[in-house]
């Protein structure tokens, strides 16, 4: 212990300044887990921008930051550099409380006050010095326990929250300092160059809380009361600006180039309204499909993430009102996002008696928009039909192209069992089990020429909620060049109908409708369509280890029965990217 104190004294006398109390403001642009990698990146950044510094963070990582600046200068500089694309869009403002030692440039002293005279430690000795010279405690362990005993339960919870946020604590936030909390305190002390006693001193507690709060610098958290929505909560006022209200949302756009967006949710209704909103929100572009989600009788939570951003939506039903919010935040900025999200959740207060009114029916509306928000749409949608009780689907191979995901009826993810480009047919299997209301019966034989046929499909690619029936006639049981696997139809069908089942009057499936194609150099009449014969489908299924169901009836069935059968059998197949 004496040797450590002597080393500390030597460093202080020789000008090595402890930077924990500096208040300079920086724009952090990158962080690396190792010193060598951080040195390389700092060197690279120095070729492109000015005022590049490298610091060891109290978390153990190594930060590259621009500065030092005043708070106003930092905000202006960050905005200018982001606008010109010279620094990453997730760069943020911080201050020196997050940094414990400078390693770049060699000999620089950006963390200290202008009056300090320092003899900097060479870069290659930074880690050795930091490990050998813990910051002298402001209190003994006994004094620290005594000052700790004066903390309120909420203040103790705040310390646990800060330790959890900094990655040192993963247990219950209860304000009780048991073995787990003490171990996390010791780990934090060790990581931040303090003696690992497991009891934080007054200064260490202040350092932990200051570090926790410093991440909000430049965000401008402020209380916002929205009179139209009837909601009060804290919002990142420096990053978003209220733009408009359109039932059932109040929308906040990104300010400058923050890429942060918000919605306030406010509408009168019932539990059914809440559950309907849960379904609707998942169709929006701002709620990506990947992420956890949950729903109960009176609330729901939706988290969605893609390669660009992560969004969090939560809403609750109470007293005849549905209220909540959505926060959309750029990816790779989790520390700030989680702090803002926590502040919004803790401060959220629904003001009973006020909800957004229904939008003016005469205002501009679009099927591709919901309250001015873009609805997530698939790359393409086609039709298919169930062939087994476990939800196996036959469809056109069009949907097995460059798709990152395939869904059945928008909400069930499916995987490809096989795809046959010769016949233009694919088979899909739902990832989660589903129970079809009806299964197609495939006729293993030729249908009667000139008989009436019906195609069930989604001609408008999912705009309508149920399958549409299109009537036509079977013109030939072969293709134009005598192909045995094809049959020629006379009917007007849309691109979305491709992959749909072709029924005869008995309700048996006699084929799968192919996409509209013409022989090279020819233009066929619009009414000419082709379908893969059911006998070829049966053989293809057998060759891939699957079986087809036989038709239930051989005689004609009533049109209304056929309509119900077609609706229950046909499925919307969508390709997403």
ZAMAR-314057 format. One record per residue (C-alpha): x, z, y; chain; residue number from 1. Coordinates in steps of 0.02 Angstrom, whole numbers, plus 50000, padded with zeros to 5 digits. Layout:
{{X,Z,Y},A,NUM}
...
// end
This chain:
{{50000,50000,50000},A,1}
{{50143,50044,50118},A,2}
{{50230,49879,50085},A,3}
{{50070,49785,50126},A,4}
{{50052,49879,50290},A,5}
{{50233,49843,50334},A,6}
{{50206,49657,50300},A,7}
{{50049,49662,50407},A,8}
{{50143,49747,50548},A,9}
{{50283,49620,50537},A,10}
{{50162,49476,50547},A,11}
{{50075,49550,50698},A,12}
{{50239,49586,50789},A,13}
{{50304,49410,50752},A,14}
{{50147,49333,50825},A,15}
{{50041,49299,50671},A,16}
{{49867,49327,50743},A,17}
{{49717,49379,50643},A,18}
{{49579,49260,50696},A,19}
{{49426,49355,50640},A,20}
{{49372,49399,50817},A,21}
{{49396,49227,50899},A,22}
{{49236,49147,50964},A,23}
{{49289,48964,50979},A,24}
{{49161,48831,50927},A,25}
{{49203,48691,50804},A,26}
{{49120,48539,50726},A,27}
{{49149,48549,50538},A,28}
{{49159,48376,50460},A,29}
{{49221,48407,50283},A,30}
{{49274,48541,50159},A,31}
{{49383,48538,50004},A,32}
{{49407,48668,49865},A,33}
{{49597,48651,49863},A,34}
{{49732,48658,49997},A,35}
{{49822,48499,49945},A,36}
{{49664,48395,49949},A,37}
{{49616,48469,50117},A,38}
{{49787,48428,50190},A,39}
{{49769,48247,50136},A,40}
{{49596,48232,50212},A,41}
{{49651,48317,50375},A,42}
{{49794,48194,50388},A,43}
{{49674,48048,50360},A,44}
{{49549,48112,50488},A,45}
{{49689,48133,50617},A,46}
{{49711,47944,50616},A,47}
{{49530,47917,50670},A,48}
{{49477,48060,50783},A,49}
{{49556,48189,50900},A,50}
{{49564,48379,50891},A,51}
{{49572,48385,50700},A,52}
{{49606,48558,50629},A,53}
{{49615,48626,50454},A,54}
{{49563,48804,50412},A,55}
{{49549,48910,50258},A,56}
{{49368,48969,50248},A,57}
{{49320,49146,50202},A,58}
{{49230,49074,50051},A,59}
{{49398,49013,49984},A,60}
{{49370,48829,50025},A,61}
{{49468,48730,50155},A,62}
{{49377,48655,50304},A,63}
{{49420,48509,50416},A,64}
{{49346,48537,50589},A,65}
{{49357,48466,50764},A,66}
{{49388,48579,50913},A,67}
{{49395,48705,50983},A,68}
{{49252,48673,51106},A,69}
{{49128,48770,51207},A,70}
{{48956,48769,51126},A,71}
{{48897,48635,51247},A,72}
{{49050,48527,51219},A,73}
{{49032,48542,51031},A,74}
{{48850,48485,51036},A,75}
{{48893,48336,51147},A,76}
{{49046,48286,51047},A,77}
{{48956,48298,50880},A,78}
{{48810,48193,50942},A,79}
{{48926,48059,51012},A,80}
{{49034,48047,50855},A,81}
{{48883,48042,50739},A,82}
{{48799,47907,50842},A,83}
{{48954,47797,50827},A,84}
{{48973,47833,50641},A,85}
{{49145,47912,50661},A,86}
{{49101,48075,50573},A,87}
{{48980,48113,50428},A,88}
{{48796,48134,50472},A,89}
{{48795,48306,50388},A,90}
{{48932,48374,50504},A,91}
{{48878,48534,50589},A,92}
{{48927,48659,50723},A,93}
{{49007,48824,50674},A,94}
{{49125,48950,50749},A,95}
{{49287,49034,50700},A,96}
{{49203,49177,50609},A,97}
{{49194,49061,50458},A,98}
{{49382,49029,50460},A,99}
{{49524,49145,50412},A,100}
{{49685,49044,50435},A,101}
{{49740,48876,50506},A,102}
{{49841,48757,50395},A,103}
{{49830,48597,50498},A,104}
{{49915,48539,50606},A,105}
{{50073,48633,50563},A,106}
{{50108,48757,50701},A,107}
{{49936,48746,50782},A,108}
{{49843,48902,50841},A,109}
{{49666,48843,50874},A,110}
{{49587,49005,50812},A,111}
{{49670,49120,50938},A,112}
{{49637,49155,51120},A,113}
{{49742,49062,51251},A,114}
{{49833,49222,51296},A,115}
{{49897,49253,51121},A,116}
{{50078,49210,51084},A,117}
{{50103,49166,50902},A,118}
{{50236,49117,50781},A,119}
{{50133,49019,50654},A,120}
{{50159,49037,50468},A,121}
{{50212,48873,50383},A,122}
{{50073,48786,50289},A,123}
{{50153,48808,50119},A,124}
{{50155,48998,50146},A,125}
{{49974,49017,50204},A,126}
{{49899,49067,50037},A,127}
{{50043,49185,49996},A,128}
{{50027,49273,50164},A,129}
{{49839,49287,50150},A,130}
{{49849,49363,49976},A,131}
{{49985,49484,50027},A,132}
{{49910,49547,50189},A,133}
{{49732,49613,50178},A,134}
{{49651,49650,50345},A,135}
{{49672,49833,50385},A,136}
{{49503,49922,50360},A,137}
{{49417,49999,50510},A,138}
{{49354,50143,50402},A,139}
{{49410,50234,50247},A,140}
{{49296,50219,50094},A,141}
{{49225,50392,50133},A,142}
{{49189,50343,50314},A,143}
{{49115,50178,50256},A,144}
{{48995,50269,50138},A,145}
{{48946,50385,50279},A,146}
{{48908,50242,50399},A,147}
{{48820,50148,50258},A,148}
{{48703,50295,50230},A,149}
{{48631,50269,50404},A,150}
{{48570,50094,50361},A,151}
{{48385,50065,50341},A,152}
{{48316,49990,50181},A,153}
{{48286,49824,50272},A,154}
{{48466,49822,50335},A,155}
{{48526,49849,50157},A,156}
{{48415,49706,50098},A,157}
{{48491,49596,50234},A,158}
{{48664,49631,50165},A,159}
{{48606,49585,49989},A,160}
{{48528,49425,50056},A,161}
{{48690,49380,50145},A,162}
{{48792,49415,49988},A,163}
{{48672,49310,49887},A,164}
{{48680,49166,50010},A,165}
{{48871,49172,50007},A,166}
{{48869,49160,49817},A,167}
{{48921,49338,49772},A,168}
{{48755,49418,49723},A,169}
{{48623,49353,49602},A,170}
{{48508,49499,49570},A,171}
{{48354,49578,49650},A,172}
{{48343,49600,49838},A,173}
{{48285,49781,49835},A,174}
{{48393,49873,49962},A,175}
{{48468,49979,49825},A,176}
{{48657,49974,49808},A,177}
{{48683,49989,49622},A,178}
{{48822,49928,49509},A,179}
{{48780,49744,49535},A,180}
{{48779,49757,49725},A,181}
{{48942,49856,49725},A,182}
{{49025,49725,49615},A,183}
{{48968,49586,49731},A,184}
{{49033,49683,49882},A,185}
{{49202,49703,49798},A,186}
{{49207,49517,49757},A,187}
{{49163,49473,49936},A,188}
{{49298,49591,50002},A,189}
{{49428,49513,49888},A,190}
{{49379,49336,49937},A,191}
{{49387,49382,50121},A,192}
{{49556,49467,50114},A,193}
{{49496,49648,50117},A,194}
{{49537,49789,49998},A,195}
{{49408,49778,49857},A,196}
{{49330,49952,49868},A,197}
{{49149,49897,49834},A,198}
{{49094,49985,49995},A,199}
{{49084,49879,50151},A,200}
{{49147,49954,50312},A,201}
{{49053,49937,50476},A,202}
{{49163,49790,50530},A,203}
{{49148,49706,50360},A,204}
{{48960,49720,50364},A,205}
{{48960,49641,50536},A,206}
{{49075,49502,50475},A,207}
{{48961,49465,50326},A,208}
{{48803,49461,50433},A,209}
{{48888,49359,50571},A,210}
{{48945,49232,50442},A,211}
{{48769,49224,50373},A,212}
{{48696,49195,50546},A,213}
{{48834,49078,50606},A,214}
{{48769,48938,50496},A,215}
{{48618,48926,50611},A,216}
{{48727,48883,50762},A,217}
{{48666,48721,50838},A,218}
{{48500,48727,50745},A,219}
{{48405,48819,50880},A,220}
{{48284,48919,50772},A,221}
{{48138,48966,50882},A,222}
{{47959,49025,50859},A,223}
{{47831,48885,50875},A,224}
{{47644,48909,50890},A,225}
{{47547,48751,50858},A,226}
{{47377,48769,50940},A,227}
{{47307,48612,50858},A,228}
{{47357,48659,50681},A,229}
{{47327,48846,50699},A,230}
{{47500,48892,50633},A,231}
{{47644,48998,50698},A,232}
{{47818,48987,50621},A,233}
{{48002,48972,50664},A,234}
{{48067,48794,50672},A,235}
{{48240,48715,50699},A,236}
{{48198,48664,50877},A,237}
{{48367,48584,50910},A,238}
{{48343,48464,50764},A,239}
{{48158,48413,50772},A,240}
{{48033,48365,50904},A,241}
{{47843,48367,50890},A,242}
{{47786,48186,50890},A,243}
{{47601,48175,50846},A,244}
{{47456,48248,50750},A,245}
{{47356,48147,50626},A,246}
{{47242,48233,50502},A,247}
{{47293,48329,50400},A,248}
{{47470,48337,50472},A,249}
{{47564,48380,50630},A,250}
{{47722,48277,50622},A,251}
{{47894,48323,50689},A,252}
{{48022,48183,50701},A,253}
{{48211,48200,50695},A,254}
{{48291,48241,50862},A,255}
{{48443,48134,50904},A,256}
{{48522,48095,50735},A,257}
{{48486,48256,50640},A,258}
{{48387,48167,50500},A,259}
{{48280,48325,50488},A,260}
{{48091,48303,50485},A,261}
{{47943,48420,50470},A,262}
{{47757,48420,50438},A,263}
{{47630,48556,50471},A,264}
{{47481,48547,50353},A,265}
{{47311,48602,50420},A,266}
{{47137,48559,50358},A,267}
{{46973,48643,50318},A,268}
{{46920,48636,50137},A,269}
{{46912,48718,49967},A,270}
{{47025,48744,49817},A,271}
{{46983,48565,49768},A,272}
{{47051,48509,49937},A,273}
{{47214,48601,49901},A,274}
{{47230,48523,49729},A,275}
{{47189,48350,49798},A,276}
{{47323,48373,49930},A,277}
{{47446,48419,49791},A,278}
{{47415,48249,49711},A,279}
{{47418,48153,49875},A,280}
{{47581,48229,49936},A,281}
{{47669,48164,49780},A,282}
{{47628,47985,49832},A,283}
{{47725,48000,49996},A,284}
{{47901,47933,50020},A,285}
{{47955,48100,50093},A,286}
{{47918,48186,49926},A,287}
{{48036,48107,49798},A,288}
{{47983,48116,49616},A,289}
{{48135,48214,49556},A,290}
{{48120,48401,49578},A,291}
{{48024,48557,49524},A,292}
{{47841,48579,49569},A,293}
{{47709,48709,49532},A,294}
{{47524,48735,49566},A,295}
{{47405,48879,49541},A,296}
{{47227,48915,49597},A,297}
{{47268,48947,49780},A,298}
{{47440,48873,49816},A,299}
{{47567,48742,49770},A,300}
{{47751,48703,49796},A,301}
{{47833,48532,49786},A,302}
{{48020,48502,49792},A,303}
{{48084,48323,49788},A,304}
{{48262,48256,49797},A,305}
{{48341,48084,49803},A,306}
{{48512,48017,49852},A,307}
{{48479,48044,50037},A,308}
{{48373,48199,50066},A,309}
{{48282,48346,49989},A,310}
{{48106,48397,50040},A,311}
{{48011,48559,50015},A,312}
{{47822,48568,50033},A,313}
{{47713,48721,50012},A,314}
{{47530,48750,50051},A,315}
{{47404,48887,50023},A,316}
{{47214,48899,50023},A,317}
{{47129,49049,50103},A,318}
{{46968,49080,50200},A,319}
{{46911,48900,50189},A,320}
{{47075,48829,50258},A,321}
{{47224,48739,50180},A,322}
{{47385,48767,50278},A,323}
{{47569,48742,50243},A,324}
{{47722,48641,50291},A,325}
{{47849,48513,50232},A,326}
{{48035,48520,50276},A,327}
{{48140,48363,50248},A,328}
{{48328,48394,50256},A,329}
{{48482,48284,50230},A,330}
{{48572,48306,50065},A,331}
{{48735,48404,50051},A,332}
{{48692,48531,50186},A,333}
{{48617,48665,50074},A,334}
{{48679,48819,50166},A,335}
{{48588,48772,50326},A,336}
{{48436,48703,50236},A,337}
{{48409,48862,50136},A,338}
{{48428,48970,50291},A,339}
{{48303,48867,50389},A,340}
{{48182,48861,50242},A,341}
{{48192,49049,50220},A,342}
{{48161,49077,50405},A,343}
{{48010,48961,50403},A,344}
{{47937,49046,50250},A,345}
{{47962,49221,50320},A,346}
{{47886,49178,50489},A,347}
{{47740,49069,50431},A,348}
{{47574,49137,50497},A,349}
{{47409,49040,50478},A,350}
{{47296,49069,50628},A,351}
{{47122,49078,50553},A,352}
{{46984,48977,50634},A,353}
{{47086,48826,50689},A,354}
{{47121,48670,50585},A,355}
{{47156,48489,50627},A,356}
{{46998,48385,50650},A,357}
{{46966,48229,50546},A,358}
{{47052,48074,50616},A,359}
{{46954,47949,50718},A,360}
{{46883,47822,50593},A,361}
{{46915,47684,50720},A,362}
{{47102,47716,50729},A,363}
{{47225,47596,50647},A,364}
{{47236,47628,50462},A,365}
{{47334,47551,50319},A,366}
{{47321,47563,50131},A,367}
{{47511,47586,50131},A,368}
{{47504,47737,50247},A,369}
{{47433,47911,50243},A,370}
{{47415,47987,50417},A,371}
{{47554,47872,50476},A,372}
{{47669,47920,50332},A,373}
{{47733,47788,50212},A,374}
{{47662,47799,50037},A,375}
{{47787,47780,49896},A,376}
{{47756,47615,49807},A,377}
{{47828,47546,49645},A,378}
{{47936,47390,49642},A,379}
{{47800,47308,49538},A,380}
{{47651,47359,49434},A,381}
{{47578,47271,49284},A,382}
{{47450,47311,49150},A,383}
{{47467,47373,48972},A,384}
{{47360,47448,48834},A,385}
{{47369,47593,48712},A,386}
{{47400,47548,48530},A,387}
{{47419,47722,48454},A,388}
{{47352,47899,48471},A,389}
{{47522,47961,48532},A,390}
{{47513,47851,48687},A,391}
{{47623,47703,48636},A,392}
{{47589,47557,48754},A,393}
{{47611,47369,48739},A,394}
{{47645,47276,48902},A,395}
{{47738,47128,48975},A,396}
{{47929,47134,48972},A,397}
{{47924,47105,49161},A,398}
{{47919,47294,49186},A,399}
{{48077,47327,49086},A,400}
{{48191,47240,49211},A,401}
{{48294,47332,49342},A,402}
{{48190,47491,49345},A,403}
{{48259,47664,49372},A,404}
{{48095,47735,49305},A,405}
{{47937,47671,49219},A,406}
{{47772,47764,49232},A,407}
{{47601,47752,49151},A,408}
{{47457,47776,49273},A,409}
{{47582,47833,49406},A,410}
{{47608,48007,49334},A,411}
{{47676,47993,49156},A,412}
{{47857,47939,49134},A,413}
{{47886,47817,48992},A,414}
{{48038,47750,48899},A,415}
{{48063,47579,48822},A,416}
{{48050,47569,48631},A,417}
{{48090,47384,48625},A,418}
{{48080,47230,48735},A,419}
{{48064,47054,48665},A,420}
{{48103,46920,48793},A,421}
{{48054,46779,48675},A,422}
{{47874,46837,48668},A,423}
{{47881,46925,48838},A,424}
{{47818,47087,48761},A,425}
{{47882,47267,48774},A,426}
{{47829,47432,48695},A,427}
{{47837,47595,48791},A,428}
{{47830,47776,48735},A,429}
{{47774,47917,48852},A,430}
{{47908,48051,48874},A,431}
{{47775,48188,48874},A,432}
{{47632,48180,48750},A,433}
{{47468,48106,48807},A,434}
{{47304,48078,48715},A,435}
{{47223,47909,48755},A,436}
{{47033,47904,48764},A,437}
{{47036,47744,48661},A,438}
{{47161,47639,48564},A,439}
{{47159,47448,48553},A,440}
{{47117,47368,48387},A,441}
{{47220,47209,48361},A,442}
{{47139,47065,48267},A,443}
{{47262,46999,48138},A,444}
{{47204,46819,48139},A,445}
{{47151,46677,48252},A,446}
{{47004,46692,48371},A,447}
{{46870,46560,48390},A,448}
{{46910,46419,48511},A,449}
{{46792,46403,48661},A,450}
{{46734,46583,48639},A,451}
{{46717,46701,48788},A,452}
{{46862,46819,48819},A,453}
{{46890,46963,48938},A,454}
{{47055,47023,49013},A,455}
{{47067,47205,49070},A,456}
{{47201,47241,49198},A,457}
{{47254,47300,49370},A,458}
{{47251,47139,49473},A,459}
{{47291,47233,49634},A,460}
{{47435,47330,49555},A,461}
{{47356,47502,49565},A,462}
{{47264,47493,49731},A,463}
{{47102,47514,49633},A,464}
{{47097,47670,49523},A,465}
{{47025,47590,49366},A,466}
{{47051,47432,49266},A,467}
{{46959,47274,49321},A,468}
{{46879,47152,49197},A,469}
{{46905,46964,49217},A,470}
{{46801,46843,49111},A,471}
{{46866,46679,49044},A,472}
{{46868,46562,48894},A,473}
{{46987,46534,48748},A,474}
{{47037,46351,48766},A,475}
{{47162,46336,48623},A,476}
{{47246,46447,48493},A,477}
{{47415,46364,48528},A,478}
{{47523,46334,48680},A,479}
{{47538,46167,48769},A,480}
{{47681,46117,48654},A,481}
{{47599,46182,48498},A,482}
{{47675,46358,48504},A,483}
{{47596,46461,48364},A,484}
{{47627,46626,48453},A,485}
{{47529,46577,48609},A,486}
{{47349,46541,48652},A,487}
{{47285,46453,48807},A,488}
{{47152,46532,48916},A,489}
{{47044,46467,49057},A,490}
{{47029,46607,49185},A,491}
{{47083,46661,49358},A,492}
{{47199,46811,49344},A,493}
{{47318,46899,49463},A,494}
{{47501,46947,49436},A,495}
{{47451,47130,49407},A,496}
{{47343,47078,49258},A,497}
{{47497,47024,49159},A,498}
{{47522,47136,49007},A,499}
{{47337,47175,48997},A,500}
{{47235,47160,48835},A,501}
{{47131,47004,48801},A,502}
{{46968,47057,48716},A,503}
{{46841,46955,48620},A,504}
{{46656,46995,48622},A,505}
{{46675,47123,48481},A,506}
{{46801,47228,48579},A,507}
{{46948,47173,48471},A,508}
{{47111,47130,48559},A,509}
{{47158,46950,48522},A,510}
{{47311,46941,48636},A,511}
{{47419,47006,48778},A,512}
{{47408,46912,48943},A,513}
{{47573,46835,48996},A,514}
{{47636,46816,49176},A,515}
{{47587,46654,49262},A,516}
{{47722,46524,49226},A,517}
{{47731,46334,49228},A,518}
{{47843,46219,49127},A,519}
{{47994,46163,49227},A,520}
{{47950,46018,49341},A,521}
{{47763,46041,49317},A,522}
{{47626,46129,49413},A,523}
{{47482,46188,49304},A,524}
{{47308,46219,49370},A,525}
{{47282,46396,49433},A,526}
{{47149,46425,49301},A,527}
{{47271,46396,49156},A,528}
{{47344,46556,49082},A,529}
{{47429,46601,48919},A,530}
{{47424,46753,48806},A,531}
{{47533,46808,48661},A,532}
{{47424,46802,48504},A,533}
{{47377,46967,48423},A,534}
{{47446,46909,48254},A,535}
{{47617,46889,48337},A,536}
{{47599,47062,48413},A,537}
{{47560,47138,48243},A,538}
{{47716,47056,48167},A,539}
{{47824,47113,48314},A,540}
{{47765,47292,48297},A,541}
{{47797,47291,48110},A,542}
{{47974,47223,48137},A,543}
{{48010,47370,48254},A,544}
{{47941,47505,48139},A,545}
{{47772,47520,48224},A,546}
{{47597,47485,48164},A,547}
{{47438,47422,48247},A,548}
{{47261,47484,48227},A,549}
{{47128,47367,48158},A,550}
{{46969,47329,48258},A,551}
{{46824,47448,48230},A,552}
{{46687,47316,48241},A,553}
{{46673,47131,48196},A,554}
{{46508,47099,48285},A,555}
{{46474,47081,48470},A,556}
{{46453,47242,48569},A,557}
{{46354,47275,48727},A,558}
{{46440,47230,48892},A,559}
{{46433,47411,48952},A,560}
{{46519,47469,48791},A,561}
{{46653,47338,48814},A,562}
{{46678,47394,48995},A,563}
{{46704,47576,48940},A,564}
{{46821,47524,48798},A,565}
{{46926,47417,48913},A,566}
{{46940,47554,49045},A,567}
{{46993,47683,48915},A,568}
{{47118,47569,48830},A,569}
{{47203,47488,48979},A,570}
{{47344,47575,49074},A,571}
{{47437,47541,49237},A,572}
{{47622,47515,49204},A,573}
{{47738,47533,49356},A,574}
{{47922,47499,49385},A,575}
{{48006,47614,49514},A,576}
{{48173,47601,49603},A,577}
// end
